[in-house]
Amino acid sequence: MKRILLKRGLRFFVIFFIMIFLISINFGISLFDNVVADTSIIFVGGSGSDNFNSIQDAVNDASDGDEIFIYEGIYRENIIINKSIKIIGENQASTIIDGSGLDDIFEIISDNVIISNITIRNSSINPEYDEITYAGAYIKSDYNSIIDTIFVNCQIGLILLNSTGNVIDSCEFYNNAGGINLFNTSNSILNNCRIKNHYRLWGISFQRADNNVLSNCNVSDNIGFGLAMTQSDNNIIFDNIFFNNDNGILIAITSKEPCKYNVFYSNDLINNIVLNARDYCENESWDNGIKGNYWSDYDDSSEGAWDNDSDGIIDRPLYIIPTSVGNKDSFPLISPANIGEEKPIINNPPIILNEDPNHNLISLSISYSSLSIYINDLELDTFNWTIETSPYIGENSGFNEYNGIKTCNITDLAFNTTYTWFINVTDSRVSGVYTREFFIFTTELLENDGGGVPSFQISYFLLSIFLLYFIIRYRKNNN
């Protein structure tokens, strides 16, 4: 008798579990939602018993969102980064990643990577300088940040290829064949960098690079050109110094298409050896409508430059860009804009990038459990942030945090409902500097396009009814 009861109990338990499973499928209920992995800090070098000796081994062990902290030392490696992680050095000058003259040193193929406070040196160098090019860091992904990093003795210090939304801030490039190359790259920022002593190519190259910003950089003593641009549109170049390069700036035209709609203002072009600038393209702006650039070959009365009203703009407002097709600086400066005086602190609002789910997404699964965005503060200030939702499905916030991915867990999504999520980010250091954005998504339909229940739900529903009928008959026959 006991054995019969045990069998019946076991059968009932199995059937009950199957029914719960089928019901969970019918109504979109997941038994495994809201499992969130914790981020962690992984150490390389140093004396810890669990520390890695290899940066690549640490990357292989890491998960998205982790930080890899590298102690001082020389690490002879070539590293592929295929996860959204941070790599932070203990000391910029003495945390050194040395490629030993082999290949690229860093190849970044995942989005949302941050590298900071290290020195990158000694990539491979192709002596032919043809289509095979090596780099200290080769970025082939989006929304990455390279901060406070030195690039030295590489073929190209940094290459951004087929990429968007990157930030290069407070870095130093010197003694490479070429400094920085943006190729088919857009919406990226190069700020507060020193680019000097490049011995073969240029300091900076824009090739098919659109909608980028180059600001507050010191570009000096480069063979070829301080900045060379081809097939690049709608870039903004301001508050830079171009000093003692072979040529300060080159705007070139190719057989395919010219550059156009680039804007240059508040730059100092000083004693570049051949020419301060060459411009072969139409539709370029060498001022912003109120302020132009400083030209060391047009700053003296013997050159026709006067500023009798002491407004900083030369009274005879015309500087023809050499070899140009009519482009001119209509508001040339009588003295350098970026030398000899303390410049005001520039503080840009934080940038919100890479929202997930994407804006205006339709048919999002109701099992979706988390919203995420990447927040980037160009000055590396801390910031406060909030994520709020309407209709309410969750909220989250952070205080005095740094650049990175911010998330908000969400629950109880309803079918065929439009949700809006609001992001507010305020700079912790400077009051009144903030960013506010919102994104929208709509969840999946409960009904199919024909107005009925989707066929896969019908199948599970009928199977559930059949199973329930079978249980009732089984219990009746055994009573």
C-alpha positions, 0 to 999 in steps of 0.5 A: 500500500505504501509503495502504491501511495509513493508511486502516485505521489511521485507521478503527481509531483512530476505531472505538477512540475510539467504543468507549471513549466507549460504555464510559465511558457504560455504566459511568458514567465521565466523561472530564471529572470533577474540573475545579475552577475557581479562585477569584480576587480582583477589584478595583474602583477603585484604580490597577491596570491591570486594575481595574474602575471599576464594581462591577456590571461586576466582579460580571458578570465574577465566578464563584461563590466570587470576592471583589470588593475595592472601594477607597475612593471613591464609586460611584454604582450600583445593583447586582444580585448573582446569584452567590455572591461576597464584596464587601469594602470597603477602609474602611467610612466611605469606601467608599461605594455611592450609589444616587443616589435610584434604586431599590434599591442592592443586590439580592441574588438568589443565596445565600451572598453576603457584603457587608462594610466599606462604606457604602450610601446614598441609595436611592429613596424612595416618598413614599406608603410603600405596597407599593412599597418601596426598600432599601439592600440587598434580600435575596431569597435565603438564607444571606447575611452583611452585616457591618460595613456602614452604611445611611443615607438609604434608604427602608428600610435592609435588607429580607429577603424570603422568606429564611432563614439570614442573618446581619446583624452589627455594622452601623449603620442611621440616618436612613432612613425605616425600619431593618430589615424581616424579611418572611417570613424565618426562622432569621436573626440580627441581632446587635450593630447600632445602629439609630437616628434612623429618621424615619417607620416603625420601627427594626426590623420583623418581619412573618411572621418566625419563629425569628429572633434579635435580640441585642446591638443598640442601638435608639434615637430612632426614630419609631413603634417601636423594634421592631414585630412582627406575625404572627411566632412563636418569635423570641428577643429578648435583650441589647438596649437600646431607648431614647428611641423613641416606643414601645420594643416593639410586639407587634401582632395583625392580622385574620389571626393573632397573634404567639405564643411569642416570648421577651424577656429581658435587654433594657433598655427605657429612657425610651421616650416613650409606652410601653416596650412594648405587647403585644396577643398571648397566649402571649408570654414576657417572661422566660426563667424566671430573668431578665426585662427592665429597665423604666425605669418600674419601677425605684424604690421609689415604683413598688413596686420593691425588691431587698432581697436584692440579687440583681438581681431585683425582690422583687415579681416582677411587671410587667404589660406595658401593653395586654397580655392578661395577659402579664407579666415575672415577673423584672423587673430592678432595674437595666439589664442592658446599660449601666454595666458591661462585658458578657462576650464572647459567642462562639457556635459556628460555624454549618454551613449549606447542605450539598451534597448535601443530608442524606439525599439518595437516588440521587446520581449516582456522577459527583458530584465534590465535597461543600460546606458554608457555615461562618459564625462570627458573631463573624467569628473564624477557625476550623479545619475538617475534612471526613471521609467514611465509607466513605472517598471523600475528605477536606479541611481548613482552618486559620485560615480565615474565613466561606465555602464549604468543599469536599471533592473525592470520588472512586470512588463506588460504586453503591447505597452510603450515605456519611456525611460529617463536619464538625468546626469549631473556633473559633481564638480561643476554646478549647472552642467548636466545631460537629460535624455529619454528613450522609448520602447514598445513591448511585444504583442500578445496577439498575432497580426491576425488578431488571435493567439499566436500558434505556438501559444495555442499549441502549449495551451491545448497541450495543457488542457489535454494533460489536465484532462488526462490527470482527471481521468487517471485519478478517476480510474484509480479511485 
